[in-house]
Each structure stands twice: as C-alpha cells, then as structure tokens.
Amino acid sequence: MTPVTAIGLFCDDIREEKAGTDSLVGVMPDSLNMPQFPGVLLRLSLYVRVLADPGTKLGETTLWLRLPDGKERHLQTIDAAVIDGSQEQARRALFPYAGLIMRVAFQNFPVPAPGRMDAIVKWRGGEAICAALNFQLTPEGASDARHS
C-alpha cells in the first residue's frame, strides 16, 4: 500500500449526524460556473478521507488549499500522535489502513479569478492532491445558483 491514499469532495455543507456519520450536501462537480470574477461562494465545505498505511510513520499530516494563483493556504493539521494511535488500532484489528477524516467549512469564500483550486494532503515525505475544483465563467445563457 502507498503510505497515504486520500480522496476529498467539495460540497455546500457537511452535517455531522447523531449516529456518528456525516452527510454531504450539494456535492460539487469538477468545474463550477461563476457569473463573474471576482466572485463569492456563500458556502463551501471540504470533506477529506485519508487512508494511511498502518506500518508507515507519517508524522504530522496537514491539509492545504492551493489556490488558482498558486498560493497555498493551510487548513488543518492532524497530530502525529493521533495518526500513530489510529495506525496502532488498525494493526491490532488487522485492518489494511488507518482511516482519518478532515472537515473544513467556509462562509463567503472569495473566488478572485478563474482557474483550478486543489486540496492537498501533506505528510512526512509526500503529498497528494485529494480534490480539485475548477472555477470558470458561466457560459452565455447558463446559470448556477450556488454563488453570488
């Protein structure tokens, strides 16, 4: 197994349910139409599931956004001790991976220009793009109600 496999989804909202599950609302496609630039997304959430090899020391693991202009923005950190504990539980259960979840929510997320935004998981010695969202100008006559 590779040290880390990660998948992320951009959506409108993440709802934590009483039963300990998550509901993703308004999962976004790969490209999102904007009527103009600069623009704003009233709500934007990111749900990331990280699968870590139980035998690989990852150290601190972080989640970043790489914006269309190339700048990176740190979103969240999972301490090495939390990851080590999850990996130990996976080893004891003879499970093939340690599962970790990262959730981030934004209000009034600015979109200054068209282009691709990547969500990136970074760990000691590696990184992986886990989600991408391409912002593009709405084609003539089309509409998208997720933004203002």
VEXDREN-2710 file (C-alpha; in Angstrom, 1 decimal):
% VEXDREN-2710
k/r/px/py/pz
1/MET/0.0/0.0/0.0
2/THR/1.2/3.5/-0.7
3/PRO/1.7/5.4/2.6
4/VAL/-1.4/7.6/2.1
5/THR/-4.4/7.5/-0.2
6/ALA/-6.7/10.5/0.1
7/ILE/-10.0/11.5/-1.5
8/GLY/-11.8/14.8/-1.0
9/LEU/-15.1/16.2/-2.1
10/PHE/-16.1/19.9/-2.3
11/CYS/-19.7/20.4/-1.3
12/ASP/-22.1/23.0/0.1
13/ASP/-22.3/21.6/3.6
14/ILE/-21.2/18.7/5.9
15/ARG/-23.7/17.7/8.5
16/GLU/-22.5/15.6/11.5
17/GLU/-25.3/13.2/12.3
18/LYS/-26.2/11.9/15.8
19/ALA/-25.2/8.3/14.8
20/GLY/-21.6/9.5/14.2
21/THR/-21.9/9.6/10.4
22/ASP/-21.5/12.6/8.1
23/SER/-24.0/13.7/5.4
24/LEU/-22.5/15.7/2.5
25/VAL/-24.9/18.2/1.0
26/GLY/-24.6/19.6/-2.5
27/VAL/-21.5/17.7/-3.7
28/MET/-19.9/19.9/-6.4
29/PRO/-18.9/18.8/-9.9
30/ASP/-15.3/19.1/-11.1
31/SER/-16.0/22.6/-12.6
32/LEU/-18.1/25.3/-11.1
33/ASN/-19.6/28.1/-13.2
34/MET/-19.3/31.6/-11.8
35/PRO/-21.2/34.5/-13.4
36/GLN/-18.3/36.9/-12.9
37/PHE/-14.8/37.3/-11.4
38/PRO/-14.1/38.2/-8.7
39/GLY/-17.0/36.2/-7.1
40/VAL/-18.0/34.6/-3.8
41/LEU/-19.3/31.2/-2.8
42/LEU/-21.7/31.7/0.0
43/ARG/-20.9/28.3/1.4
44/LEU/-18.0/25.9/0.6
45/SER/-17.1/22.8/2.5
46/LEU/-14.4/20.2/2.0
47/TYR/-14.6/16.6/3.2
48/VAL/-11.4/14.5/3.1
49/ARG/-11.0/10.8/3.9
50/VAL/-7.3/9.8/4.5
51/LEU/-6.3/6.1/4.4
52/ALA/-2.9/5.6/6.0
53/ASP/-0.7/2.5/5.8
54/PRO/-0.6/1.2/9.4
55/GLY/3.1/0.4/9.1
56/THR/4.4/3.8/7.8
57/LYS/5.4/6.6/10.1
58/LEU/3.7/9.6/8.6
59/GLY/4.3/12.3/11.3
60/GLU/2.1/15.3/11.3
61/THR/-0.4/15.3/8.4
62/THR/-1.8/18.5/7.1
63/LEU/-4.5/19.7/4.7
64/TRP/-3.9/22.7/2.3
65/LEU/-5.6/24.6/-0.4
66/ARG/-3.6/25.6/-3.5
67/LEU/-5.5/28.5/-5.0
68/PRO/-5.6/29.3/-8.7
69/ASP/-2.9/31.9/-8.3
70/GLY/-0.5/29.2/-6.9
71/LYS/-0.6/30.4/-3.3
72/GLU/-1.2/27.8/-0.6
73/ARG/-3.4/28.2/2.5
74/HIS/-3.1/25.8/5.5
75/LEU/-6.5/24.4/6.6
76/GLN/-6.0/21.7/9.2
77/THR/-3.4/19.5/11.0
78/ILE/-3.7/16.0/12.4
79/ASP/-1.0/15.5/15.1
80/ALA/1.4/12.6/14.7
81/ALA/0.1/11.1/18.0
82/VAL/-3.4/10.9/16.7
83/ILE/-2.2/9.2/13.5
84/ASP/0.0/6.8/15.4
85/GLY/-2.9/5.8/17.6
86/SER/-5.2/5.2/14.6
87/GLN/-2.5/3.1/12.9
88/GLU/-2.0/1.1/16.1
89/GLN/-5.7/0.4/16.2
90/ALA/-5.7/-0.7/12.6
91/ARG/-2.7/-3.1/13.2
92/ARG/-4.5/-4.6/16.2
93/ALA/-7.7/-5.1/14.2
94/LEU/-5.6/-6.5/11.2
95/PHE/-7.2/-3.7/9.2
96/PRO/-5.4/-2.7/5.9
97/TYR/-5.4/1.0/6.7
98/ALA/-5.9/3.6/9.4
99/GLY/-8.8/5.9/8.5
100/LEU/-8.8/9.6/9.2
101/ILE/-11.3/12.3/8.3
102/MET/-10.8/16.0/7.8
103/ARG/-13.6/18.5/7.5
104/VAL/-13.4/22.2/6.7
105/ALA/-16.2/24.8/6.1
106/PHE/-16.0/28.3/4.7
107/GLN/-18.5/31.1/4.6
108/ASN/-18.3/33.7/1.8
109/PHE/-15.4/32.1/0.1
110/PRO/-13.7/34.5/-2.3
111/VAL/-13.0/33.4/-5.9
112/PRO/-10.9/36.2/-7.4
113/ALA/-10.2/34.7/-10.8
114/PRO/-10.9/31.6/-12.9
115/GLY/-8.7/28.6/-12.5
116/ARG/-8.2/25.4/-10.6
117/MET/-8.1/25.1/-6.8
118/ASP/-6.5/21.9/-5.4
119/ALA/-7.0/20.3/-1.9
120/ILE/-3.7/18.7/-0.9
121/VAL/-2.8/16.3/1.9
122/LYS/0.8/16.5/3.0
123/TRP/2.7/14.1/5.3
124/ARG/6.4/13.5/6.0
125/GLY/8.0/12.7/2.7
126/GLY/4.9/13.2/0.5
127/GLU/1.8/14.9/-0.7
128/ALA/-1.2/14.1/-2.7
129/ILE/-4.0/16.1/-4.4
130/CYS/-7.2/14.7/-3.0
131/ALA/-9.7/17.1/-4.6
132/ALA/-9.9/19.8/-7.3
133/LEU/-12.4/22.4/-8.2
134/ASN/-12.1/24.4/-11.4
135/PHE/-13.7/27.9/-11.4
136/GLN/-14.9/29.0/-14.8
137/LEU/-17.0/31.8/-16.3
138/THR/-20.7/30.8/-16.8
139/PRO/-21.3/30.2/-20.5
140/GLU/-23.8/32.5/-22.1
141/GLY/-27.4/31.7/-21.2
142/ALA/-26.5/29.2/-18.4
143/SER/-26.9/29.8/-14.6
144/ASP/-25.6/28.4/-11.4
145/ALA/-27.3/29.4/-8.1
146/ARG/-24.5/28.3/-5.7
147/HIS/-22.8/31.7/-5.6
148/SER/-23.5/35.4/-5.6
END
